[in-house]
Amino acid sequence: METNTTNNWSWDNFVKNVLCLTHPEKSWIHDESMTWTHRFCAQVLSYGEIPKHIAFILDGNRRYSKKNCISMQQSYAKGFDKIFETIQWCLHLGIKEVTVNMSSLNNFKRTQEEIDALFDEIKTFLIRDMLNELGVCITFFGNIKTLPDDMVKVLEKSMLITKQNNKISLNIAFSYTGHDELTNAFNQISNGIKNNDLEESDLSVEILNKCMYTYPSPPPDLLVCTSGETKLSDFMLWQCAYSYIYFTSVLWPEFTAWDFMIAIFMYQRNFRAFIRYKIPTKKLSPRGEKFVENVHQNRLNSLFTIA
């Protein structure tokens, strides 16, 4: 009797993979972000559908600060450590892209002391050598015009240092809201028509997609919202139209590997319901493609013009 060798799954392979994950010395990534129990459960999850792109709304830093009687700067530091941990969890599961909302445009309405604390911790996070060592490629999207020059320099430097990395992409939504993004995209297209770079026949969902700050990143498969807030906080409203949204009451700095894996599990239970809604994209005209390329290049140029 012949054994079926075409089936990729077997108990032996499963055990070998679990042993690999439970013995970090045999893996290219050495960290303590996951215990052997976490690694075992992660391996079980890996036999299901894994999202390619996860986005996070990082709510709960202020409540964490009050709960633990610490400063906002200390709370933000805990939150950025959690982003680093989360990247490691994603690497374990083979997730290729992560997006985090580091700062909304609305956050700039807070006290100057809190804004300064946030900016200081963002700078500290972005200059970590460990991000580069993990193979993280950093990209940025948001309203660059609202940021101070020194902050833009840090963003620019982190993007340049990590641009050759290909283990995982980290998209940083900074000085960003979905409404501002949509308004900017509409303005770009409107100006394109006025300047005869576009025709009205070029107007489509596809060209709007490609004029977003987030282009060329694909829409998130899974959006995780922490702190018990059942709202989208004006974050990636257009892109998350067909994403699975998982809400958890855990404050972001207290988010654990178990919370992360529960979110993945809930995505696996529900992802098939979203497949039917994903509409195939259509090709743009050569004129539309050229316009989009110019919009994207101008956005990059605006980020790298500060000496």
N, C-alpha and C positions, 0 to 999 in steps of 0.2 A: 504494500500500500504506500503510495507516494505522498510525501508531505507537501502541502501547499506553501510554496515559497514566495508567492506573489503578495501575500498579506503582510503589510508592514508591521502589524501589531503582533506581539507574542509575549507570553509571560516572562521569558528570558530577557527579551529586550527591555521590557518594563523594569525588571529588577536591576539590570545594568544601568539604566538611566537614573533610577532612584539612587543607586550607590554613587553615581557620579555627582549628583546634586547634593547628597548628604555628606560628601567628603570634599570640602572646598579646596583642599590641596591638589585635587585632580582637575580643577577647573581653572580657566584663564583668569577668572575674577576672584579675588580674595577679599572677603568682607565678612562682617559679623551681623549683617542686617537681617539674616534669616537663620533660625535654628534648624537642626536636622528635621524636626517635625514640620516646620514651615516648608522646607525643601521637599519633603515627601508629599505634602499636600499640593505644592506647586506642580510637582511632576504629575500627579493625578489630574489636575486641571489642564495640564498641557496636552492631554489626550482629547480635550474638547476644543471648541472654537475659541481662539485667542484673538482679542481685538488687535488690530494693527496700530491703531492710534487712540490714545486715551487723553482726555482733557480733564483738568481739575479746577474747581472753584475752591480756593483755599480760605474758607470762612472759619472764624472762631479764634483768631489771634488775640483780639481784645478781651474776649471772655476768658481765655486761657490766662491772660495777664492778671485779670481781677481774681480769678479762681485761685491762683497760686501766689498772689501778692508779689508779683515781680514787675519790673518795668516793661514798657512796650518794646524797648530794644531787645531785652532778653527774650520776650515772647516771639518777636520776629526771628531772632537767632534760632530758636527752637523750630520755628516753622521752616526756615531754610535748611536746617539739618534734616527735616522730614522730607523735603524735596529731594535731597541727595539720597536718602534711604529709598525713596519711592523709585528713583531712577534705577537703583540696584535691583529692586524687586522686578521691575519691568525687564531688565536685562536677563534675569533668571527665566522669565517666561517667554522671552523672544519677542517682546513688544518693541517695535521699531521707532515709535514716535510718541512723545509726551508734550502736551501743552499745558502751561500753568498761567493763571491770571495773577501775576505778581502785583499789579497795581492798576486799578481802574482810574479813569479820569475823575470819577467822583471822590476818590480818596484824597485828592488834592484840596478838598474842602475841609479837611481835618486840621488840627493844630499844627503849627510849624514844627514843634518839637517832635510830634509823631511822624510827620513827613520826613524830617531829617533822620530819625531813627530807622525808618523804612529804607531810605536811600543808602544809608551807611551799611545796612545789612545786605542789601542787594549787591553793592560793590564788593563786599567781603565774600559773598557767595560766588560771584562771577570770576573772581581771580583765583579760585581754588585750583591747584594743580591736579587734584584728584579727578575733577571733571574731565580734564584732557586725558588723564591716564585711563579713565573708564571708556574712552572712545566716544564721548558726548560731542555732538555737533550742535552748537548753539545758534539759534536764529531769533530774530526779534520782530514783533509787529505791534504797531500802535501809532499814536500821533506824535511823531518825532518833534514837531514844532513846540510842544508844551514842555519839553524836557530841558534842564540846564545843560550847558556845554560839557561840564565835567562828567555828567551821567552818560551823555552820548558817547564820550570818549571811552568809557569803560565798556559800554555795549559793543562799540566798534572793535575794541581790542579783543574782547572775548570771542566775537564772531570770527575775526581773522585768525586767531590762535587755533580755533577748533574746526575750521571749515573743511579740513581734510579728513576729519574723523567720520566713521561710518557705522559705529556699533549701534547708536541710538541718536535720534534728533530730539533736542529740547527746544521747544518754541516758547519764548517768553512774551506774554501779552503784557505790555507795560505802557501806561498812559493810554489805555484802550477802553472803548465801549463799543458794543454792537451798533448802536445808533450812529456814533461818530464814523464808524467804518462804512456803514451803508451810505451815509451822507457824502463821504469822500468818494466812494465808488460812483455814485450818481453824478457828482460834480465832474469827475474825470471823463465819464462818458458824454456828458452834456458838452463839455469843452471840446471833446473829440469831434462831435458833430459840428459845432460852431466853426472849428478850424479845418473842416473838410477832411479830417483824418478818418472819420467814420461816416457811413451812411445810415439812415434810419433802418434799412433792411438788415444792418449788422446787429441791431438790438436783440438780445436774447438772454436767457438764463445763464448760458455758458460765458458770455462776455462779462456779465455782472460778477459771476464767480471769480473770474480771473482778474478783476479789478479790485478785489478785496485785499486788505492788508495781509491776509493769511496765505495768499497765493505764493507758491504752488503747492502748499500743504493740502492733503486731502481732508475731508470732513472727519471729525472724530467718530469712531464706532461707539465709544462709551464716554459719557460725561459723569464725573463723580463730584457731588456737591456735599461738603461737610458742614457740621455744626447744627444740623437740624433745620436749616433754612430751606424751605421748599420754594425756591425762586431761582431764576437764572442769572440774576444780578447784571443784566444787560451784557452777557458774555456769549459771544459766538452765536448770536440768535439765528443768523442765516445758515451757518454751517451745521448746527445741531438739529436741523429740521427732522432728520431721520436717525438721530443718535439714540441709543438707549441711555436713559438718565437714571442714575442711582443716587438717592438721597440717604445720608447717614447722619445720625445725631452726634457723632464723635467730632470734637473740636479738631481742627487741622493739626496742631502740634501733637495731639494725642493719637493720631491716626496710626494704626499698626498694620503689620503684615497680614494679620487675620482679617482686618477690615478691608484691606486691599483685595484679598482673595475672595471674600464674600461678594465684593463688587464684581469681580471677574465671573464668579459662579452665577450670579444673577443675570449677568450679560449672556452667559451661555444658555441659560434657561429661556431667554426671551429673544435672542438675536434673529432667529428664523422669521419672527413676525415682522422684522424690519426689511428683510431682503426684497420682498415684493414691492416696496416703496422706492427702492433705489433705481432711479431712471438713468438709462445709458446717456452719456454725454454726446453732444454733437460737435462736429468739427467747426471751427470758425473759418471765415473766409481769409484769404491771404492778407487782406487789408486789416481785418480784425486781429489776426495773429501779430501783425507788425505793431498795431496800436497797443496791444497788451504787453508786448515785449518792451516797448518804450515806457509804458507806465511803470512796469516792474523795475526797469533799469533806473528810472528817475527816482524811484523810492529808495533804491540802494545808494544812489549817488548822494541823496540828501542825508543819508546816515554817515557817509564817509567824507563829507566836505569839511568837517571841523578838524583843523590841524592839531 
